[in-house]
Amino acid sequence: MQELHVPTQRGVLLDGVLFSDTREKADAVVIAITGIHGNFHSNPFYYAIGQTLNSGGVDFIYAQTNDAFGRIPTRDVKTGKVKIIGSWNENFDDTDDDVSAYVNYAAREGYRRIMLAGHSLGANKVIHYLSQTHDARVEHFILLSPANISWLTSQVTEEEKACVRHMVEHGDGQKMLPFPLLGWIDCVADTAWQWLFTDTLNNVHVETDKDFSQVANVTHSGAFLIGTYDNFTYGDPVGFLRNINDHMPTAKQNTLLIIQNTGHTYRQKEQEVADAILQLVRQWRKAYPPAFSASTA
């Protein structure tokens, strides 16, 4: 494994890890955008995915964005100063900058096949990125357990929402909330505002009549995965995925994979998930020419 420090356009360095079999240069890479607090410690399936893909001649990038931990010390390459990022002060408007940093890295390294994956909120970020950029360097997407933000924020009380509104409207958006958002996210009011009152990453839903404009604007094809015990879906994880896919222009081309008897982070089914992803990549390699080559760099 190799540590990565990938620069964004705004200057912040993002930490990642490259899984690569150094005996032979791989032509394909899967980039996995992490969700909130979705780090190696809370989501050990990343190890299984990386090692399994390497066994099949595919590289893997564990790609932390701003919220893989509560607080992450990093550096701003434009100022040279240490900066503390994390779920405590994440700005959802930085999503495309974060994701593109990893795609840019993979393109610079010469990978001809770039698969863009995301888990939980990372899947929502991939949807946002592809809907806005239609990045031709990305061959396919892999969305694991997209986050149903409406379900998550339904736990926030009206009193807590009023507190967030008051702080933001009175110029205190960069001050810490006096309570943890959702019961477990210590963050500033501006970050809480985005969770509660914007649709930047609130792009997938259980209900059929909600706003699927981002999903409908994704022109890539790919795959969805979810566990049958995923508790972010009001008890219907399979229907949740089908509803998302039904709103995509590539619905008939996409693959839906249901992982039995596991939840949002695939506990005890890590290897099954890893094997499924390797099988997907193998199928795509056979069926499609590379999306990215030196001539398109």
C-alpha positions in Angstrom: 0.0 0.0 0.0 1.1 3.5 -0.8 0.0 6.7 1.0 -1.4 9.4 -1.3 -1.6 13.1 -0.7 -3.8 14.4 -3.6 -4.0 18.2 -4.1 -7.4 19.8 -4.8 -7.8 22.9 -7.0 -8.5 25.0 -3.9 -5.1 23.8 -2.4 -6.2 21.3 0.3 -4.4 18.0 0.3 -6.6 14.9 0.6 -5.2 11.7 2.1 -5.7 8.4 0.3 -4.2 5.0 -0.1 -3.2 3.2 -3.3 -3.4 -0.6 -3.3 -1.3 -1.8 -6.2 0.6 -5.0 -7.1 3.9 -3.5 -8.0 5.0 -6.5 -10.1 3.0 -5.3 -13.1 1.5 -1.9 -14.1 -2.3 -2.2 -14.0 -4.4 -0.5 -16.7 -7.5 -0.3 -14.5 -8.2 1.4 -11.2 -11.2 1.6 -8.9 -11.4 4.8 -6.9 -13.6 4.6 -3.8 -14.9 7.9 -2.4 -15.5 7.5 1.3 -18.6 8.5 3.2 -18.9 10.5 6.5 -16.5 8.9 9.0 -16.1 6.1 6.4 -12.5 5.4 7.1 -10.5 2.2 7.3 -11.4 1.8 11.0 -15.2 1.9 10.6 -15.3 0.3 7.1 -12.7 -2.5 7.0 -14.2 -3.8 3.7 -11.8 -1.4 1.9 -8.9 -3.8 2.7 -10.8 -6.7 1.3 -11.7 -4.7 -1.9 -8.1 -3.5 -2.4 -6.5 -6.9 -1.9 -9.1 -8.7 -4.0 -8.8 -6.3 -6.9 -5.0 -6.5 -6.8 -5.3 -10.3 -7.1 -7.2 -9.7 -10.4 -4.7 -7.2 -11.7 -6.7 -4.1 -10.8 -5.4 -1.2 -8.7 -7.6 0.4 -5.9 -7.6 3.8 -4.4 -9.1 4.4 -1.0 -10.1 8.0 -1.4 -10.8 10.1 1.7 -12.6 13.4 1.2 -13.3 16.1 3.8 -15.3 13.9 6.1 -13.7 10.5 6.5 -12.9 11.5 10.1 -14.2 14.2 12.4 -11.0 16.2 12.2 -8.1 15.6 9.8 -4.9 17.6 9.9 -3.7 18.4 6.4 -1.8 21.1 4.4 -2.9 23.8 2.0 -0.3 23.7 -0.8 -1.2 27.3 -1.8 -0.4 28.8 1.5 1.9 26.1 3.0 -0.1 26.2 6.2 -1.6 23.3 8.2 -5.3 23.1 7.8 -7.9 21.1 9.8 -10.6 19.6 7.7 -13.2 17.0 8.5 -16.9 16.4 9.1 -16.8 19.3 11.6 -16.5 21.9 8.8 -17.2 20.2 5.5 -18.5 22.3 2.7 -20.6 20.2 0.3 -19.8 22.7 -2.5 -16.2 21.2 -2.5 -17.5 17.8 -3.5 -16.6 18.0 -7.2 -13.2 19.5 -6.4 -12.5 16.5 -4.1 -13.6 13.8 -6.5 -11.9 15.4 -9.5 -8.6 15.5 -7.5 -8.6 11.7 -7.4 -9.7 11.2 -11.0 -7.0 13.7 -12.1 -4.4 11.7 -10.1 -5.5 8.4 -11.8 -5.4 10.1 -15.2 -1.9 11.4 -14.6 -0.7 8.0 -13.5 -1.8 6.6 -16.9 -4.7 4.3 -16.0 -6.7 3.7 -19.1 -9.8 2.4 -17.2 -11.0 4.5 -14.3 -14.0 3.1 -12.3 -15.4 5.6 -9.8 -17.0 4.1 -6.7 -18.5 5.7 -3.6 -19.8 4.3 -0.3 -22.7 5.9 1.6 -22.3 9.7 1.4 -19.4 9.0 -1.0 -22.0 7.5 -3.4 -24.0 10.7 -3.3 -20.8 12.6 -4.0 -20.1 10.4 -7.1 -23.7 11.1 -8.3 -23.2 14.8 -7.9 -19.8 14.8 -9.6 -20.9 12.7 -12.6 -24.1 14.7 -13.0 -22.2 18.0 -13.2 -19.1 16.9 -15.1 -20.0 13.9 -17.3 -16.3 13.1 -17.0 -15.4 11.0 -20.0 -12.3 9.7 -18.3 -14.5 7.7 -15.9 -15.6 4.4 -17.5 -18.3 3.2 -15.0 -19.6 4.0 -11.5 -20.0 1.7 -8.5 -22.4 3.0 -5.9 -22.4 1.2 -2.6 -25.2 1.9 -0.1 -26.1 5.5 -1.2 -27.0 7.7 1.8 -30.7 8.6 2.3 -30.1 12.0 3.8 -33.8 12.6 4.3 -33.9 9.6 6.6 -30.7 10.7 8.4 -31.9 14.2 9.1 -35.4 13.1 10.1 -33.8 12.5 13.5 -33.1 16.3 14.0 -35.7 18.0 16.2 -37.4 21.3 15.3 -35.6 22.9 18.2 -32.3 21.8 16.7 -33.2 23.1 13.2 -34.2 26.4 14.7 -30.9 26.7 16.5 -29.0 26.1 13.2 -31.1 28.7 11.4 -30.6 31.2 14.1 -26.8 30.8 14.2 -26.4 31.0 10.4 -28.8 34.0 10.0 -26.9 35.8 12.8 -23.5 35.4 11.3 -22.4 32.5 13.6 -22.2 29.9 10.8 -18.6 29.0 11.6 -19.2 28.4 15.2 -19.7 24.9 16.6 -23.3 23.8 17.3 -24.1 23.3 20.9 -25.2 19.7 20.1 -24.0 16.9 17.8 -25.9 16.9 14.5 -27.8 13.6 14.0 -26.6 12.7 17.5 -23.0 12.1 16.4 -21.6 14.8 14.1 -19.9 17.6 16.0 -19.9 20.4 13.4 -20.2 24.1 12.7 -23.6 25.6 11.9 -22.8 26.2 8.2 -22.1 22.5 7.7 -25.3 21.6 9.6 -27.2 24.0 7.4 -26.1 22.1 4.3 -27.2 18.8 5.7 -30.6 20.1 6.7 -31.6 22.7 4.1 -29.7 22.1 0.8 -30.1 19.5 -1.9 -26.4 19.4 -2.9 -26.0 15.8 -1.8 -29.6 15.0 -1.0 -29.9 13.3 -4.4 -31.4 9.9 -3.7 -34.7 9.0 -2.1 -37.1 6.2 -1.2 -40.0 8.2 -2.5 -40.6 8.1 -6.3 -41.7 11.8 -6.5 -38.7 13.4 -4.8 -36.0 15.4 -6.6 -34.0 13.0 -8.8 -32.6 15.7 -11.1 -29.0 14.8 -10.4 -29.5 11.1 -10.9 -31.4 11.8 -14.1 -28.4 13.8 -15.4 -25.9 11.0 -14.9 -25.0 9.6 -18.3 -22.5 6.9 -17.2 -23.6 3.3 -16.6 -22.4 1.1 -13.7 -23.6 -0.8 -10.7 -25.4 -0.4 -7.4 -24.8 -2.5 -4.3 -26.7 -2.6 -1.0 -27.2 -5.0 1.9 -30.6 -6.4 2.7 -30.3 -5.0 6.3 -29.4 -1.5 5.3 -31.4 0.6 7.8 -31.3 3.9 5.9 -34.1 2.9 3.6 -37.2 2.6 5.7 -37.0 -1.2 5.5 -36.8 -1.5 1.8 -33.2 -1.4 0.6 -33.9 -3.3 -2.7 -36.8 -0.9 -3.6 -34.5 2.0 -2.7 -31.9 1.0 -5.2 -34.5 0.2 -7.9 -36.1 3.6 -7.4 -32.8 5.3 -7.9 -32.0 3.3 -11.0 -35.4 3.8 -12.5 -34.6 7.6 -12.6 -31.3 7.0 -14.6 -31.1 7.3 -18.3 -28.8 4.2 -18.2 -31.2 2.1 -16.1 -31.3 -0.8 -18.5 -27.5 -1.0 -18.7 -26.9 -0.9 -14.9 -26.4 -3.8 -12.6 -28.1 -4.1 -9.2 -26.3 -6.3 -6.7 -28.1 -7.3 -3.4 -25.8 -8.5 -0.6 -27.9 -10.8 1.7 -28.0 -10.6 5.5 -25.8 -7.5 6.0 -26.2 -3.8 6.6 -24.9 -0.5 5.5 -21.2 -1.3 6.0 -21.3 -5.0 4.8 -20.2 -6.5 8.1 -19.2 -10.2 7.7 -19.8 -9.9 3.9 -16.7 -7.9 3.1 -15.2 -10.6 0.9 -18.5 -11.1 -1.0 -18.6 -7.4 -1.8 -15.0 -7.4 -2.9 -15.5 -10.5 -5.1 -18.6 -8.8 -6.7 -16.6 -5.7 -7.5 -13.8 -7.7 -9.1 -16.3 -9.6 -11.2 -17.9 -6.3 -12.4 -14.6 -4.9 -13.5 -13.7 -8.1 -15.3 -17.1 -8.0 -17.2 -16.6 -4.4 -18.1 -13.1 -5.1 -19.3 -14.4 -7.7 -21.7 -17.4 -5.7 -22.9 -16.1 -2.2 -23.3 -13.0 -0.5 -24.8 -11.1 1.7 -22.4 -12.8 5.1 -21.8 -9.5 6.9 -21.3 -6.2 6.7 -23.3 -3.1 8.7 -23.9 -4.8 10.3 -26.9 -7.5 11.8 -24.7 -5.2 13.0 -21.9 
